[in-house]
Amino acid sequence: MASPSTPGPALRWSRPPSSLQSLERGRPTEVDFLNGYVLEQAAKAGVDVPLNAALTRLIHEIEQGQRRIGPDNMDELLAAAG
């Protein structure tokens, strides 16, 4: 099985995304700046963005050590996507 920073055959990158690098190093990500902005703007517009909210929460849980990085997190995101 591929590690989080070594993608499987369906996903290739020359360098892992910066958020993944931060998570693997135990550092905070840019999730509040990026996804948090989307959540704020959606709330102002009265628009529900469940996938973005779930992703933001999931990343916060990883940052806080409450969740591990792994492919099983995709099930929760897919459920949020409806």
C-alpha positions as CSV (number, residue, x, y, z in Angstrom):
1,M,0.0,0.0,0.0
2,A,1.2,3.5,-0.8
3,S,2.0,5.8,2.1
4,P,0.2,9.2,2.2
5,S,3.2,10.9,0.6
6,T,3.7,8.1,-2.0
7,P,0.6,8.0,-4.1
8,G,-0.8,4.9,-5.6
9,P,-1.0,4.4,-9.4
10,A,-4.1,6.6,-9.8
11,L,-2.3,9.7,-8.3
12,R,1.1,11.0,-9.2
13,W,2.9,14.1,-8.1
14,S,6.5,15.2,-8.3
15,R,6.2,16.7,-4.8
16,P,3.4,16.1,-2.2
17,P,0.9,18.9,-1.7
18,S,2.0,21.5,0.9
19,S,-0.9,20.6,3.2
20,L,0.0,17.0,3.2
21,Q,3.7,17.9,3.9
22,S,2.5,20.0,6.8
23,L,0.3,17.2,8.2
24,E,3.1,14.7,7.9
25,R,5.4,17.0,9.8
26,G,2.9,17.7,12.5
27,R,2.5,21.3,11.5
28,P,-0.7,23.4,11.0
29,T,-1.9,23.6,7.4
30,E,-3.4,26.4,5.4
31,V,-6.9,24.9,5.8
32,D,-8.4,27.8,7.7
33,F,-7.0,30.3,5.1
34,L,-8.2,28.3,2.1
35,N,-11.2,26.2,3.1
36,G,-12.2,28.5,6.0
37,Y,-12.6,31.3,3.5
38,V,-15.0,29.2,1.4
39,L,-17.0,28.3,4.6
40,E,-17.2,32.0,5.6
41,Q,-18.4,33.1,2.2
42,A,-20.9,30.3,1.9
43,A,-22.3,31.1,5.3
44,K,-22.7,34.8,4.3
45,A,-24.5,33.7,1.1
46,G,-26.6,31.1,2.8
47,V,-25.1,28.3,0.8
48,D,-24.5,24.9,2.3
49,V,-21.0,23.4,1.5
50,P,-21.0,20.1,3.4
51,L,-18.0,18.6,1.6
52,N,-15.9,21.7,2.3
53,A,-17.0,21.7,5.9
54,A,-16.2,17.9,6.3
55,L,-12.8,18.4,4.7
56,T,-12.0,21.3,7.0
57,R,-13.1,19.4,10.1
58,L,-11.2,16.2,9.0
59,I,-7.9,18.2,8.5
60,H,-8.3,19.9,11.9
61,E,-8.7,16.5,13.5
62,I,-5.5,15.3,11.8
63,E,-3.7,18.4,13.0
64,Q,-4.9,17.8,16.6
65,G,-3.8,14.2,16.5
66,Q,-7.4,12.9,16.7
67,R,-7.3,11.2,13.3
68,R,-4.6,9.5,11.2
69,I,-3.8,10.3,7.6
70,G,-5.1,7.5,5.5
71,P,-7.4,6.5,2.6
72,D,-10.2,5.5,5.0
73,N,-10.9,9.2,5.5
74,M,-12.2,9.3,1.9
75,D,-15.3,7.3,3.0
76,E,-16.4,10.1,5.3
77,L,-15.7,12.8,2.6
78,L,-17.7,10.8,0.0
79,A,-20.6,10.5,2.5
80,A,-20.5,14.3,3.0
81,A,-20.6,14.8,-0.8
82,G,-24.0,13.0,-0.8
